[in-house]
Amino acid sequence: MAGRAGRTSRGGSRAGDFAAYAVLLVFCAIAVYPVLQVFGIALRPADRLYSTSLAIIPPDATLHSFRVILFEKPFLLWLRNSVLLAAAVTLVSIALAATAGYAFSRYRFRGRETGLQAFLMTQMFPATMLLLPLYVLFKRVHLLDSMLGLGVAYVATAMPFCVWTMKGYYETLPKDLEEAALIDGMGPWGAFVRVVLPLAAPALAITALFSFMASWSEFMVARVILTRPQLFTLPLGLESLAGTFQTEWANYAAGSLLVCLPVVVLFISLNRFLISGLTLGGVKG
């Protein structure tokens, strides 16, 4: 009876594994199919968007669109603007979120609960509701049509999520480690930098990845703030390829694929920090 029960259990487990793998394959196909379609459009000659062929690589495939977007369009200028902007937004967001999250987690001060609730309330409104007040405010302080103004807007919109992420992670760290550092002669700032921040590396990685992606792919706020073509970021530059009577679909698709590469590289490089067990191992050690 026990052997029959074991075989039944193993059979049920195999059926469950097969069903899980089948579901995962379906979702992977759904996720990958649009990317393959964009890749196929980038390889088509001219600007053919629609095709009856199901082949991913068309028979007359060419890399002409990649050459055009890289060397005949100001793609490298858009790339430079996006890299500088995303790097600055990421560094500022990490610095502010790391310190603000620590203050909200470890200290009790007047306005603490109000501040946390205010951060949450800002996440309840869609970004489109902020466009008009943001435009009026930036016009008064002369930050329209500047990379500084766009960076300030991105940091302000990313801060609530980043602060809550860092605060939640700090609260999983025992205070005993900081108290031990203070007994050993460190000051509060030294205990924060040398003890707490290394243990918070996974949260810092998530904060950096979110801040970078939020500024790298954002379009609507940039469309409102920036007007000069020499300040265009990658989303604005790619949007400029859409003309009134004709859209450069092949160049647009090639540019879209190139835009994704830095995000993929960043995600792969930060992937090892996204393991939540890192903090637990540090505490046990």
C-alpha positions in Angstrom: 0.0 0.0 0.0 2.9 2.3 0.9 4.6 1.6 -2.4 1.4 2.3 -4.4 0.9 5.5 -2.4 4.5 6.6 -3.1 4.1 5.9 -6.8 0.8 7.8 -6.8 2.5 10.7 -5.0 5.5 10.7 -7.4 3.0 10.5 -10.4 1.0 13.4 -9.0 4.2 15.4 -8.4 5.4 14.8 -12.0 2.0 15.9 -13.4 2.2 19.0 -11.2 5.7 19.8 -12.4 4.6 19.3 -16.0 1.7 21.6 -15.6 3.9 24.2 -13.9 6.5 24.0 -16.7 3.7 24.3 -19.3 2.3 27.4 -17.7 5.8 28.9 -17.5 6.5 28.2 -21.1 3.2 29.8 -22.2 4.0 33.0 -20.2 7.6 33.1 -21.5 6.3 32.8 -25.1 3.8 35.7 -24.4 6.6 37.8 -23.0 9.2 37.0 -25.7 6.9 37.2 -28.7 6.6 41.0 -28.9 10.4 41.4 -28.6 10.8 39.0 -31.5 8.3 40.9 -33.6 10.2 44.2 -32.9 13.4 42.4 -33.9 11.8 41.2 -37.1 10.6 44.7 -38.0 14.0 46.1 -37.4 15.4 43.6 -39.9 12.9 44.4 -42.6 14.0 46.6 -45.5 12.3 50.0 -45.8 9.6 50.7 -43.2 7.3 47.7 -43.5 5.3 47.4 -40.3 2.9 44.6 -41.3 3.7 41.3 -42.9 1.7 38.1 -43.5 4.9 36.0 -43.0 5.3 34.2 -39.7 9.1 34.1 -40.0 10.9 36.0 -37.3 13.8 36.7 -39.6 12.5 37.9 -43.0 14.1 36.5 -46.1 15.5 39.8 -47.2 16.7 40.7 -43.7 19.2 43.6 -43.4 20.9 45.5 -40.6 20.5 48.8 -42.5 18.2 50.2 -39.8 20.7 49.7 -37.1 23.4 51.5 -39.1 20.9 54.4 -39.8 19.8 54.8 -36.2 23.4 54.7 -34.9 25.2 56.9 -37.5 22.6 58.9 -39.4 20.3 59.9 -36.5 21.3 61.7 -33.3 20.9 58.5 -31.3 24.3 58.8 -29.6 23.2 62.3 -28.4 20.0 60.9 -27.0 21.9 58.1 -25.4 24.4 60.4 -23.7 21.6 62.6 -22.3 19.7 59.5 -21.0 22.8 58.0 -19.4 23.8 61.2 -17.6 20.3 61.8 -16.4 19.6 58.3 -15.3 23.0 58.0 -13.5 22.4 61.3 -11.7 18.8 60.4 -10.7 20.0 57.0 -9.4 22.8 58.4 -7.3 20.7 61.1 -5.8 17.8 58.8 -5.2 20.0 56.2 -3.4 21.6 58.8 -1.2 18.3 60.4 -0.2 16.4 57.2 0.2 19.1 55.5 2.2 19.3 58.3 4.8 15.6 59.1 4.9 14.6 55.4 5.2 17.0 55.0 8.0 15.6 58.0 9.9 12.1 56.8 9.5 13.0 53.3 10.6 15.2 54.1 13.6 14.1 57.4 15.0 10.8 58.7 16.5 10.2 62.3 15.8 7.3 64.7 15.3 5.7 64.3 11.9 7.1 60.8 11.3 3.8 59.2 10.7 2.5 62.1 8.7 5.5 62.0 6.5 5.2 58.3 5.8 1.5 58.7 5.0 2.2 61.6 2.7 4.7 59.4 0.8 2.0 56.8 0.3 -0.6 59.3 -0.8 1.6 60.6 -3.6 1.6 57.0 -5.0 -2.2 57.0 -5.3 -2.4 59.6 -8.0 -1.5 58.9 -11.7 1.5 60.8 -13.2 -0.7 62.6 -15.6 -2.4 64.5 -12.8 1.0 66.0 -11.8 1.9 67.3 -15.2 0.0 70.6 -15.1 1.1 71.6 -11.5 4.6 70.4 -12.3 4.7 72.6 -15.4 3.4 75.7 -13.5 5.9 75.2 -10.7 8.9 74.6 -12.9 8.0 77.7 -15.0 8.0 79.9 -11.9 11.4 78.6 -10.7 12.8 78.6 -14.3 13.5 74.9 -14.5 11.6 74.3 -17.7 13.6 73.0 -20.7 16.5 71.9 -18.6 18.0 68.6 -17.6 18.2 69.8 -14.0 14.4 70.3 -13.9 13.8 66.9 -15.4 16.1 65.3 -12.9 14.4 67.0 -10.0 11.0 65.7 -11.3 12.3 62.1 -11.6 13.9 62.1 -8.1 10.7 63.5 -6.6 8.5 60.8 -8.2 10.9 58.0 -7.3 11.5 59.0 -3.7 8.3 57.6 -2.1 8.8 54.0 -3.3 12.6 54.2 -2.6 12.1 55.5 1.0 9.5 52.9 1.8 11.7 50.1 0.4 14.7 51.2 2.4 12.6 51.7 5.6 11.1 48.2 5.4 14.5 46.6 4.8 16.2 48.5 7.7 13.5 47.2 10.0 14.5 43.6 9.3 18.0 44.4 10.6 18.6 44.0 14.3 19.5 47.1 16.2 22.0 45.0 18.2 24.6 45.4 15.4 24.5 49.2 15.6 24.6 49.2 19.4 27.7 46.9 19.2 29.3 49.3 16.8 28.6 52.2 19.1 30.1 50.3 22.0 33.2 49.6 19.9 33.7 53.3 19.5 32.0 54.1 16.2 29.8 57.2 16.0 26.2 57.0 14.7 27.3 57.9 11.2 30.1 55.4 11.2 27.7 52.6 12.4 25.3 53.6 9.6 27.9 53.6 6.9 30.1 50.7 8.0 27.5 48.3 9.5 24.0 49.1 8.2 24.6 50.0 4.6 26.6 46.9 3.7 23.8 44.7 5.1 21.3 46.8 3.1 22.9 46.0 -0.2 19.9 44.1 -1.7 17.6 47.1 -0.9 20.1 49.5 -2.3 20.2 47.4 -5.5 16.5 47.4 -5.9 16.4 51.2 -5.2 19.1 51.8 -7.8 17.4 49.6 -10.4 14.0 51.2 -9.9 15.4 54.7 -10.0 17.4 54.0 -13.2 14.4 52.3 -15.0 12.0 55.1 -13.9 14.2 57.8 -15.5 15.4 55.7 -18.4 12.1 54.9 -20.0 9.9 57.8 -18.9 8.2 59.8 -21.6 5.3 62.0 -20.5 7.1 64.2 -18.0 10.1 64.6 -20.4 7.6 65.6 -23.2 6.2 68.4 -21.0 9.5 69.8 -19.6 11.9 69.4 -22.6 11.4 71.2 -25.9 15.0 71.7 -27.3 16.0 68.7 -29.5 19.6 68.8 -28.2 18.2 67.9 -24.8 16.1 65.0 -25.9 16.4 61.7 -24.1 16.0 58.3 -25.8 12.1 58.1 -25.4 11.7 61.6 -26.9 14.2 60.9 -29.6 12.5 57.7 -30.7 9.2 59.5 -30.6 10.6 62.1 -33.0 10.9 59.4 -35.7 7.1 59.3 -36.0 6.3 61.8 -38.7 2.9 63.1 -39.7 2.6 61.2 -42.9 5.2 58.4 -42.4 6.8 56.6 -39.4 10.3 55.2 -39.7 9.2 51.8 -38.3 12.5 49.9 -39.0 14.6 52.6 -37.4 12.2 52.9 -34.5 12.3 49.2 -33.9 16.2 49.1 -34.1 16.4 52.0 -31.6 13.9 50.3 -29.2 16.1 47.2 -29.1 19.3 49.3 -28.5 17.5 51.2 -25.7 16.7 47.9 -23.8 20.4 46.8 -23.7 21.6 49.0 -20.8 18.7 48.0 -18.7 19.3 44.3 -19.3 23.0 44.7 -18.5 22.2 46.6 -15.3 19.6 44.0 -14.2 22.1 41.1 -14.8 24.9 42.9 -12.9 22.6 43.6 -9.9 20.9 40.3 -10.0 23.1 38.7 -7.3 22.2 41.5 -4.9 18.5 40.8 -5.3 18.6 37.7 -3.1 16.8 38.4 0.1 18.8 35.8 2.1 21.9 37.9 2.0 20.8 39.9 5.1 19.9 36.8 7.1 23.3 35.3 6.4 25.1 38.5 7.5 23.1 38.5 10.8 23.9 34.9 11.6 27.6 35.4 10.9 
